[in-house]
Amino acid sequence: MLTGKMVRVRMARSTLVPIYLNPSDRQWLSLAEQLCFAFDDAAGKTRGELEETLAEITGDGPAQLVHQGLAKLLEDRCEYEVFADAPPDSVREAVFRLSTEAHAEAARTKAEFDRAAVIAAAAAELGINPEMVDRSLFADLRNEQRIEKYDPIAPEALLYRYNVSLAQAILLRAVGMEVRVWNETAPRYRQLFRAVKFHRLIAAIRPGDGASYKLHLEGPLSLFSGTQKYGLQLALFLPTLLHCRTFELKADVLWGAEKKAKQFILTGADGLRTHLPDFGVYTPPEIANFAANFREQIKEWSLTDDPAPQLLDGTIWVPDFTLKHHRTGVEVFVEILGFWRKLDIESHYKRLKKTIPGKFVLVVSEQYRADEADEFASGDGVYRFKRTPIAAEVAKIAAMVSGVGK
């Protein structure tokens, strides 16, 4: 993530407008290629040696902040190690102590200070050779740390990563934000709401106009004085939001040394791309097979695999399917819980039972038996399966809980 000094924004009244890079611009691509090449060749070098190389590339021109920002993102992809033959602090203690004694003796006898003799004496005391003493003396200082590993990135991807980091650096100063998301799939909404919980954000989620949902987000410390600790959580949430196609983010930000109130706006039209792998919309084969079997075998119900999120006690539940009974029009929501999705089934079941009784079927893998109470093995609206859920059994339970089978 970019540091505060690297953030490039302009002001439009009370709104912060980030100065993003155009990832297709030849100038920026050329710079990114040079920096990536320098890091590709950096394994085994010290930080100091790498910084000398970077200084030749970045220079001190008007675009220096961009150069520094891109280099910072590449540095974050490195793993550094201290290469020393003996603990540097122990080596320094011995060398400095013996050096003090040698300086005092040289002053008393009016002789010249003999550095080599001090190094040799320290080596004998530590049980290593003099060359090892020299290598280890300052090996733990920042510029002497060596690059052990580097996770490479393509130049264009680096420019996209810069833009996301720029937005995240602004959100570090956020005290809260409101997000609106349109027309996403059930797995995507589930991924989004899971990220809210994972980052310990306080969220009020409500349906909005035009098949959208509004999320009012605050950090875990939002009830206290302003702090970047929860701004960090808001910033870390951003890459997950960027998986969505159509969204609008509005953040209230305390900007600058005087912490003036500003607003930051980001939409899908800004073209930012997340760097996170998109595992959130993975559909396990058990779910896909169940849907295909249900549509083929069950004639009394229709199955929709893109259900709308449901409000439950101030939170949002995203089922996997909606079943609609052809004769009565009754709807029942279905959620399949296998090894790929972990949650507290007991609390989840009680919430559904309290909020939407007769409108849900939880299809639970037998693998949960080791962790969950057996009372849910035959509860209303619960169906246990071993490998693949049986469509006829789910339809039977849906009819029973909704009353259409009476």
Secondary structure as a PSIPRED ss2 file (coil, helix, strand):
# PSIPRED VFORMAT (PSIPRED V4.0)

   1 M C   1.000  0.000  0.000
   2 L C   1.000  0.000  0.000
   3 T C   1.000  0.000  0.000
   4 G H   0.000  1.000  0.000
   5 K H   0.000  1.000  0.000
   6 M H   0.000  1.000  0.000
   7 V C   1.000  0.000  0.000
   8 R C   1.000  0.000  0.000
   9 V E   0.000  0.000  1.000
  10 R E   0.000  0.000  1.000
  11 M E   0.000  0.000  1.000
  12 A E   0.000  0.000  1.000
  13 R C   1.000  0.000  0.000
  14 S C   1.000  0.000  0.000
  15 T E   0.000  0.000  1.000
  16 L E   0.000  0.000  1.000
  17 V E   0.000  0.000  1.000
  18 P E   0.000  0.000  1.000
  19 I C   1.000  0.000  0.000
  20 Y C   1.000  0.000  0.000
  21 L C   1.000  0.000  0.000
  22 N C   1.000  0.000  0.000
  23 P C   1.000  0.000  0.000
  24 S C   1.000  0.000  0.000
  25 D C   1.000  0.000  0.000
  26 R H   0.000  1.000  0.000
  27 Q H   0.000  1.000  0.000
  28 W H   0.000  1.000  0.000
  29 L H   0.000  1.000  0.000
  30 S H   0.000  1.000  0.000
  31 L H   0.000  1.000  0.000
  32 A H   0.000  1.000  0.000
  33 E H   0.000  1.000  0.000
  34 Q H   0.000  1.000  0.000
  35 L H   0.000  1.000  0.000
  36 C H   0.000  1.000  0.000
  37 F H   0.000  1.000  0.000
  38 A H   0.000  1.000  0.000
  39 F H   0.000  1.000  0.000
  40 D H   0.000  1.000  0.000
  41 D C   1.000  0.000  0.000
  42 A C   1.000  0.000  0.000
  43 A C   1.000  0.000  0.000
  44 G C   1.000  0.000  0.000
  45 K C   1.000  0.000  0.000
  46 T E   0.000  0.000  1.000
  47 R H   0.000  1.000  0.000
  48 G H   0.000  1.000  0.000
  49 E H   0.000  1.000  0.000
  50 L H   0.000  1.000  0.000
  51 E H   0.000  1.000  0.000
  52 E H   0.000  1.000  0.000
  53 T H   0.000  1.000  0.000
  54 L H   0.000  1.000  0.000
  55 A H   0.000  1.000  0.000
  56 E H   0.000  1.000  0.000
  57 I H   0.000  1.000  0.000
  58 T H   0.000  1.000  0.000
  59 G C   1.000  0.000  0.000
  60 D C   1.000  0.000  0.000
  61 G C   1.000  0.000  0.000
  62 P C   1.000  0.000  0.000
  63 A C   1.000  0.000  0.000
  64 Q H   0.000  1.000  0.000
  65 L H   0.000  1.000  0.000
  66 V H   0.000  1.000  0.000
  67 H H   0.000  1.000  0.000
  68 Q H   0.000  1.000  0.000
  69 G H   0.000  1.000  0.000
  70 L H   0.000  1.000  0.000
  71 A H   0.000  1.000  0.000
  72 K H   0.000  1.000  0.000
  73 L H   0.000  1.000  0.000
  74 L H   0.000  1.000  0.000
  75 E H   0.000  1.000  0.000
  76 D C   1.000  0.000  0.000
  77 R C   1.000  0.000  0.000
  78 C E   0.000  0.000  1.000
  79 E E   0.000  0.000  1.000
  80 Y E   0.000  0.000  1.000
  81 E E   0.000  0.000  1.000
  82 V C   1.000  0.000  0.000
  83 F C   1.000  0.000  0.000
  84 A C   1.000  0.000  0.000
  85 D C   1.000  0.000  0.000
  86 A C   1.000  0.000  0.000
  87 P C   1.000  0.000  0.000
  88 P H   0.000  1.000  0.000
  89 D H   0.000  1.000  0.000
  90 S H   0.000  1.000  0.000
  91 V H   0.000  1.000  0.000
  92 R H   0.000  1.000  0.000
  93 E H   0.000  1.000  0.000
  94 A H   0.000  1.000  0.000
  95 V H   0.000  1.000  0.000
  96 F H   0.000  1.000  0.000
  97 R H   0.000  1.000  0.000
  98 L H   0.000  1.000  0.000
  99 S H   0.000  1.000  0.000
 100 T H   0.000  1.000  0.000
 101 E H   0.000  1.000  0.000
 102 A H   0.000  1.000  0.000
 103 H H   0.000  1.000  0.000
 104 A H   0.000  1.000  0.000
 105 E H   0.000  1.000  0.000
 106 A H   0.000  1.000  0.000
 107 A H   0.000  1.000  0.000
 108 R H   0.000  1.000  0.000
 109 T H   0.000  1.000  0.000
 110 K C   1.000  0.000  0.000
 111 A C   1.000  0.000  0.000
 112 E C   1.000  0.000  0.000
 113 F C   1.000  0.000  0.000
 114 D C   1.000  0.000  0.000
 115 R H   0.000  1.000  0.000
 116 A H   0.000  1.000  0.000
 117 A H   0.000  1.000  0.000
 118 V H   0.000  1.000  0.000
 119 I H   0.000  1.000  0.000
 120 A H   0.000  1.000  0.000
 121 A H   0.000  1.000  0.000
 122 A H   0.000  1.000  0.000
 123 A H   0.000  1.000  0.000
 124 A H   0.000  1.000  0.000
 125 E H   0.000  1.000  0.000
 126 L H   0.000  1.000  0.000
 127 G C   1.000  0.000  0.000
 128 I C   1.000  0.000  0.000
 129 N C   1.000  0.000  0.000
 130 P H   0.000  1.000  0.000
 131 E H   0.000  1.000  0.000
 132 M H   0.000  1.000  0.000
 133 V H   0.000  1.000  0.000
 134 D H   0.000  1.000  0.000
 135 R H   0.000  1.000  0.000
 136 S H   0.000  1.000  0.000
 137 L C   1.000  0.000  0.000
 138 F C   1.000  0.000  0.000
 139 A C   1.000  0.000  0.000
 140 D C   1.000  0.000  0.000
 141 L C   1.000  0.000  0.000
 142 R H   0.000  1.000  0.000
 143 N H   0.000  1.000  0.000
 144 E H   0.000  1.000  0.000
 145 Q C   1.000  0.000  0.000
 146 R E   0.000  0.000  1.000
 147 I E   0.000  0.000  1.000
 148 E E   0.000  0.000  1.000
 149 K E   0.000  0.000  1.000
 150 Y E   0.000  0.000  1.000
 151 D C   1.000  0.000  0.000
 152 P C   1.000  0.000  0.000
 153 I C   1.000  0.000  0.000
 154 A C   1.000  0.000  0.000
 155 P H   0.000  1.000  0.000
 156 E H   0.000  1.000  0.000
 157 A H   0.000  1.000  0.000
 158 L H   0.000  1.000  0.000
 159 L H   0.000  1.000  0.000
 160 Y H   0.000  1.000  0.000
 161 R H   0.000  1.000  0.000
 162 Y H   0.000  1.000  0.000
 163 N H   0.000  1.000  0.000
 164 V H   0.000  1.000  0.000
 165 S H   0.000  1.000  0.000
 166 L H   0.000  1.000  0.000
 167 A H   0.000  1.000  0.000
 168 Q H   0.000  1.000  0.000
 169 A H   0.000  1.000  0.000
 170 I H   0.000  1.000  0.000
 171 L H   0.000  1.000  0.000
 172 L C   1.000  0.000  0.000
 173 R C   1.000  0.000  0.000
 174 A E   0.000  0.000  1.000
 175 V E   0.000  0.000  1.000
 176 G E   0.000  0.000  1.000
 177 M E   0.000  0.000  1.000
 178 E E   0.000  0.000  1.000
 179 V E   0.000  0.000  1.000
 180 R E   0.000  0.000  1.000
 181 V E   0.000  0.000  1.000
 182 W E   0.000  0.000  1.000
 183 N C   1.000  0.000  0.000
 184 E C   1.000  0.000  0.000
 185 T C   1.000  0.000  0.000
 186 A H   0.000  1.000  0.000
 187 P H   0.000  1.000  0.000
 188 R H   0.000  1.000  0.000
 189 Y H   0.000  1.000  0.000
 190 R H   0.000  1.000  0.000
 191 Q H   0.000  1.000  0.000
 192 L H   0.000  1.000  0.000
 193 F H   0.000  1.000  0.000
 194 R H   0.000  1.000  0.000
 195 A H   0.000  1.000  0.000
 196 V H   0.000  1.000  0.000
 197 K H   0.000  1.000  0.000
 198 F H   0.000  1.000  0.000
 199 H C   1.000  0.000  0.000
 200 R C   1.000  0.000  0.000
 201 L C   1.000  0.000  0.000
 202 I E   0.000  0.000  1.000
 203 A E   0.000  0.000  1.000
 204 A E   0.000  0.000  1.000
 205 I E   0.000  0.000  1.000
 206 R E   0.000  0.000  1.000
 207 P E   0.000  0.000  1.000
 208 G E   0.000  0.000  1.000
 209 D C   1.000  0.000  0.000
 210 G C   1.000  0.000  0.000
 211 A C   1.000  0.000  0.000
 212 S E   0.000  0.000  1.000
 213 Y E   0.000  0.000  1.000
 214 K E   0.000  0.000  1.000
 215 L E   0.000  0.000  1.000
 216 H E   0.000  0.000  1.000
 217 L E   0.000  0.000  1.000
 218 E E   0.000  0.000  1.000
 219 G C   1.000  0.000  0.000
 220 P C   1.000  0.000  0.000
 221 L C   1.000  0.000  0.000
 222 S C   1.000  0.000  0.000
 223 L C   1.000  0.000  0.000
 224 F C   1.000  0.000  0.000
 225 S C   1.000  0.000  0.000
 226 G C   1.000  0.000  0.000
 227 T C   1.000  0.000  0.000
 228 Q H   0.000  1.000  0.000
 229 K H   0.000  1.000  0.000
 230 Y H   0.000  1.000  0.000
 231 G H   0.000  1.000  0.000
 232 L H   0.000  1.000  0.000
 233 Q H   0.000  1.000  0.000
 234 L H   0.000  1.000  0.000
 235 A H   0.000  1.000  0.000
 236 L H   0.000  1.000  0.000
 237 F H   0.000  1.000  0.000
 238 L H   0.000  1.000  0.000
 239 P H   0.000  1.000  0.000
 240 T H   0.000  1.000  0.000
 241 L H   0.000  1.000  0.000
 242 L C   1.000  0.000  0.000
 243 H C   1.000  0.000  0.000
 244 C C   1.000  0.000  0.000
 245 R C   1.000  0.000  0.000
 246 T E   0.000  0.000  1.000
 247 F E   0.000  0.000  1.000
 248 E E   0.000  0.000  1.000
 249 L E   0.000  0.000  1.000
 250 K E   0.000  0.000  1.000
 251 A E   0.000  0.000  1.000
 252 D E   0.000  0.000  1.000
 253 V E   0.000  0.000  1.000
 254 L E   0.000  0.000  1.000
 255 W E   0.000  0.000  1.000
 256 G C   1.000  0.000  0.000
 257 A C   1.000  0.000  0.000
 258 E C   1.000  0.000  0.000
 259 K C   1.000  0.000  0.000
 260 K E   0.000  0.000  1.000
 261 A E   0.000  0.000  1.000
 262 K E   0.000  0.000  1.000
 263 Q E   0.000  0.000  1.000
 264 F E   0.000  0.000  1.000
 265 I E   0.000  0.000  1.000
 266 L E   0.000  0.000  1.000
 267 T E   0.000  0.000  1.000
 268 G H   0.000  1.000  0.000
 269 A H   0.000  1.000  0.000
 270 D H   0.000  1.000  0.000
 271 G C   1.000  0.000  0.000
 272 L C   1.000  0.000  0.000
 273 R C   1.000  0.000  0.000
 274 T C   1.000  0.000  0.000
 275 H C   1.000  0.000  0.000
 276 L C   1.000  0.000  0.000
 277 P C   1.000  0.000  0.000
 278 D C   1.000  0.000  0.000
 279 F C   1.000  0.000  0.000
 280 G C   1.000  0.000  0.000
 281 V C   1.000  0.000  0.000
 282 Y C   1.000  0.000  0.000
 283 T C   1.000  0.000  0.000
 284 P C   1.000  0.000  0.000
 285 P H   0.000  1.000  0.000
 286 E H   0.000  1.000  0.000
 287 I H   0.000  1.000  0.000
 288 A H   0.000  1.000  0.000
 289 N H   0.000  1.000  0.000
 290 F H   0.000  1.000  0.000
 291 A H   0.000  1.000  0.000
 292 A H   0.000  1.000  0.000
 293 N H   0.000  1.000  0.000
 294 F H   0.000  1.000  0.000
 295 R H   0.000  1.000  0.000
 296 E H   0.000  1.000  0.000
 297 Q H   0.000  1.000  0.000
 298 I C   1.000  0.000  0.000
 299 K C   1.000  0.000  0.000
 300 E C   1.000  0.000  0.000
 301 W E   0.000  0.000  1.000
 302 S E   0.000  0.000  1.000
 303 L E   0.000  0.000  1.000
 304 T E   0.000  0.000  1.000
 305 D C   1.000  0.000  0.000
 306 D C   1.000  0.000  0.000
 307 P C   1.000  0.000  0.000
 308 A C   1.000  0.000  0.000
 309 P C   1.000  0.000  0.000
 310 Q E   0.000  0.000  1.000
 311 L E   0.000  0.000  1.000
 312 L E   0.000  0.000  1.000
 313 D C   1.000  0.000  0.000
 314 G C   1.000  0.000  0.000
 315 T E   0.000  0.000  1.000
 316 I E   0.000  0.000  1.000
 317 W E   0.000  0.000  1.000
 318 V C   1.000  0.000  0.000
 319 P C   1.000  0.000  0.000
 320 D C   1.000  0.000  0.000
 321 F E   0.000  0.000  1.000
 322 T E   0.000  0.000  1.000
 323 L E   0.000  0.000  1.000
 324 K E   0.000  0.000  1.000
 325 H E   0.000  0.000  1.000
 326 H C   1.000  0.000  0.000
 327 R C   1.000  0.000  0.000
 328 T C   1.000  0.000  0.000
 329 G C   1.000  0.000  0.000
 330 V C   1.000  0.000  0.000
 331 E E   0.000  0.000  1.000
 332 V E   0.000  0.000  1.000
 333 F E   0.000  0.000  1.000
 334 V E   0.000  0.000  1.000
 335 E E   0.000  0.000  1.000
 336 I E   0.000  0.000  1.000
 337 L E   0.000  0.000  1.000
 338 G C   1.000  0.000  0.000
 339 F C   1.000  0.000  0.000
 340 W C   1.000  0.000  0.000
 341 R C   1.000  0.000  0.000
 342 K C   1.000  0.000  0.000
 343 L C   1.000  0.000  0.000
 344 D C   1.000  0.000  0.000
 345 I H   0.000  1.000  0.000
 346 E H   0.000  1.000  0.000
 347 S H   0.000  1.000  0.000
 348 H H   0.000  1.000  0.000
 349 Y H   0.000  1.000  0.000
 350 K H   0.000  1.000  0.000
 351 R H   0.000  1.000  0.000
 352 L H   0.000  1.000  0.000
 353 K H   0.000  1.000  0.000
 354 K H   0.000  1.000  0.000
 355 T H   0.000  1.000  0.000
 356 I C   1.000  0.000  0.000
 357 P C   1.000  0.000  0.000
 358 G C   1.000  0.000  0.000
 359 K C   1.000  0.000  0.000
 360 F E   0.000  0.000  1.000
 361 V E   0.000  0.000  1.000
 362 L E   0.000  0.000  1.000
 363 V E   0.000  0.000  1.000
 364 V E   0.000  0.000  1.000
 365 S E   0.000  0.000  1.000
 366 E H   0.000  1.000  0.000
 367 Q H   0.000  1.000  0.000
 368 Y H   0.000  1.000  0.000
 369 R H   0.000  1.000  0.000
 370 A H   0.000  1.000  0.000
 371 D C   1.000  0.000  0.000
 372 E C   1.000  0.000  0.000
 373 A C   1.000  0.000  0.000
 374 D H   0.000  1.000  0.000
 375 E H   0.000  1.000  0.000
 376 F H   0.000  1.000  0.000
 377 A H   0.000  1.000  0.000
 378 S C   1.000  0.000  0.000
 379 G C   1.000  0.000  0.000
 380 D C   1.000  0.000  0.000
 381 G C   1.000  0.000  0.000
 382 V E   0.000  0.000  1.000
 383 Y E   0.000  0.000  1.000
 384 R E   0.000  0.000  1.000
 385 F E   0.000  0.000  1.000
 386 K C   1.000  0.000  0.000
 387 R C   1.000  0.000  0.000
 388 T C   1.000  0.000  0.000
 389 P C   1.000  0.000  0.000
 390 I C   1.000  0.000  0.000
 391 A H   0.000  1.000  0.000
 392 A H   0.000  1.000  0.000
 393 E H   0.000  1.000  0.000
 394 V H   0.000  1.000  0.000
 395 A H   0.000  1.000  0.000
 396 K H   0.000  1.000  0.000
 397 I H   0.000  1.000  0.000
 398 A H   0.000  1.000  0.000
 399 A H   0.000  1.000  0.000
 400 M H   0.000  1.000  0.000
 401 V H   0.000  1.000  0.000
 402 S H   0.000  1.000  0.000
 403 G C   1.000  0.000  0.000
 404 V C   1.000  0.000  0.000
 405 G C   1.000  0.000  0.000
 406 K C   1.000  0.000  0.000
